[in-house]
Amino acid sequence: MDQETTSTATVLDPKATKRKYPEVRIIVLNDNFNTFEHVANCLVIIIPGMSEKRSWLLAVEVDREGSAEVWKGPLEQAELYHQQLVSKGLTMAPIEKI
């Protein structure tokens, strides 16, 4: 018995295989109970590469402007950082797609 061999080739769309996670922003909101020190400390601990100086500038911006963008990047990382900031008691805006 002869068996016919067939092979199927899968062609991937290059555009589909190179998709990035959507870019998003993490925004801390002002509230009446978190101190500058607490906000700044949380940012230094949770956001990679955050300097103490930058964290204090962002804490002041949150107070003066009512909010500050503290990080932007891929959605998957943003979800982790957002969840960690919420767990520290910071008031957060929903993750915002760019």
N, C-alpha and C positions, 0 to 999 in steps of 0.2 A: 504494500500500500504506500502510495506516495502521499506525503503530507506537504501541503503547500505552506511555505513560511511567509507570513506577512509581517511587516513591521510598520509601526505607526510612529511618525515623528511628531513631537510636540514643538510647536513654534510659539515662543513667548513674545509678546509685544514688549519691545524695549521700554516703552513709556510706562507700561504697567509694572514692570519689574523694578524700576528705579524710583518708585514713589517714595516720598518722604512722609514722615508723620506730619500732620498739620502743625503749623507754627501757632503758638498761643502765648498769651500774656498772663502773668500772675499779678494781681493787684491787691494790695493791703488797704483796707478802709480805716478811716479815723473812727474812734469810739471814745467813750468817757471813762473807760476803766483800765486800759493797757497803758503803761508808762512808756516814755521814750526808751528807757533802759531795757525794758522787757522786749519791745519791738526790735530794737537794735540787736540785742543778744540772740533772739530767735533767728533773725536773718543771717547772722554770722554762723550760727550752728547749722542751719538747714540749707541755705543756698550756697552751692559750691563756688569757691573763689570770691566770696563776699568779704571785703575788708571791713575792719571796724569803722574806719572813717566813712566809707560808703554807706554802711548800715545806719550810722547816725544821721547822715544827710537825708537818707530815705525816711527815717523816723520823723525828722523835722518836716519833710515834704508831706507826709501823711497828715501831720497835725495842721499845717498851714493850708494845704490845698484840699484836704479831705480824702485824698487817696494818693498812692504812688505805685507805679509799675516797678516791681522788685526783681522780676526775672522774665525772660521770654526765650522760647525754644520749643523743642518737640513736645507734643501732647503727652506722651507716656511719662516723661520726666516731670512735666508740669503737674500731672495728677499726683505724683508722689510728694513733691514739695508743697503743693497746695494742702494736701491732707495733713502733712506734718505741721504746717503753720496753723491750721485749724485746731489740731490737737493741742497746741501750745496756748490756745485761747485767743489768737488774733482774729479780728473781724476781717473776713475776706470777701471780695467780689467773686462771682462765679468765674471760672476759667473762661477767658475771652479769646476766641479765634481771631487771628490777624488776617 
